[in-house]
Amino acid sequence: MKLVLIAPMNGGKGSLARGITEKYGIPGISTGDLLRAEIANNTKLGKSAKEYMDGGKLVPDELVIKMLFERIGAVDCKNGFILDGFPRTLAQAKALEDVTKIDAVVHLDVPDWLVKARAEGRETCTADACGKIWSKRYEGYKPGICGDCGAVTKKRGDDKDPASVQKRLDEYHHQSGSVLKYYRDRGVLFTTKVETMDVVPAETFKIVDDGCLRKLGGRFGK
Ligand code: AMP
């Protein structure tokens, strides 16, 4: 099962991807996470990407495409994968289609006000084994500490500054329209609206699973 998730930042892609990985046993791949790992490891790619990411801009297509293709060529992707944050541009979508067929594209349609409200409170657990994303409004939220595993939580650099959030949102709207149309025209797009501040990942997962994934699961196996 090869899936693409499309949503603005703070739209719930990460939680949805984790739910799909748990049920269908296919890895979630976030290009944002891959890029942040490159930055943390101080690689050549990381150094180039940091400039763009800090400015709320997209990293150039050729860099992200090369990085992503290496990742989906790994052995754990042989039964499929869930892409979170890729493709973000039409050029990326076309490049992906040249190397593999995408079975479904799940689009979480989240209004701008909700994206901004969620960005204000978002903290991510720093423990690799957990990685839970917290919002101020979640039950069990504690500032700076993961309510699940007790590790330190951090705000992401690009969530701290409202101007950067707005820039990423503008970029998202600018780029996602053509990508969504591309997949709609191919008949693989599944859109669901997310309208509440209190995100309930299990509910979003159920809507997507019932409306789209279980059909694919039957057709393609786990
Ligand atoms: P994310 O964690 O998906 O919100 O991504 C964080 C940042 O990484 C984005 O704002 C971009 O600067 C960069 N990025 C992630 N995925 C892509 C992509 N597919 N194309 C270009 N830039 C990306």
Residues whose N, C-alpha, C, O or C-beta is under 5 A from the ligand:
A	BS01	AMP	M9 T31 G32 D33 L35 Y52 M53 K57 L58 V59 V64 D84 G85 F86 P87 R88
